[in-house]
Amino acid sequence: MKKGVKIYNLYPQLIGHISKWSDHLDRIKEMNFDWVYVNPFHLPGFSGSCYSLKSHYLYNPLFTKGTFDYDNLEAEQEKGNALISEFCSNANAKGLKVMMDIVVNHTSFDSELLMTNSYWYEHDNDGEIKKPGTLEDGYFIEWGDLLQLDNLSKDLDTRREIWKYWRDYLTYYIELGVKGFRCDAAYMVPTELWKFLIPEIKKQNPEIIFIAETLNCKPEKIKELSAAGFDFVMNSIKWWNYKDHWFMMDYSKWMGTANSLAFPENHDTERFAKEYGTKDKAIAIYAIQS
């Protein structure tokens, strides 16, 4: 089994300008973390969600200007690159590594890619681009601000274009100092893409790690993603009440085949301390989950 990792989630929108991120590194190191994971910091689409990306290279102006001023974002790109590189260097100097979020399954409905590469998207029988979503309580919930990418296009030339785009995208940020990738909705992305992308990136640097978001996945899918090259998957202990049997039953099906990470909170949940109310209970459950 792989050596475990201790990851601190630094949520960028709570802090703002990238220059302020480094102010938190001493505190993170003192808590004995070895990774700093940041949610998407790129330019969002119309909805404003950080997981609905309009551009994979332009920055959310909140992180380069400190405001939501969307003028001349192209001119801010090099500044953003320098800021990310500096943040990674500052983290490395304190014995920390930086991990970024990547969203490979979809883009915003107003993405730059739609303007230049509309054939990269999945289309229905009427020629309309599909929107992704998820099952909740037996109902399909469509994510209306997103468009589904066709990462497993039947046209092999198109597929090669898309896969090269993702490889170049990750390489770009590795060169800025990023050393790990948390892969949003990894279970929705074709396994074939991961089997290509992860080895391609690890050829450049075998120390780069990949973490798959696998929440709500069936055990078979978790095993499939682990076999595709992911270093870690994210388990669902966050939602276990420590009484029912479902978590241990689920875990028993993929234990030994996938290295898993637990987490007490994320950007979709209530803050950990608020949820548990009392300090002692929060600390106890945090210790179990880490």
QUIUR-V670766 format. One line per field, one symbol per residue. ss: DSSP state (2 for helix, 1 for strand, 0 for the rest). A space follows every 10 residues. Layout:
ss->???
This chain:
ss->0000001111 0222200222 2222222222 0000111100 0101000000 0010000010 2222000000 0022222222 2222222222 2220001111 1110011100 0222220222 1010000010 0011110011 1100011110 0000022222 2222222222 2222000001 1111022200 2222222222 2222000011 1100000022 2222222000 0111002220 0000022222 2222000001 1000000000 0222220022 2222222220
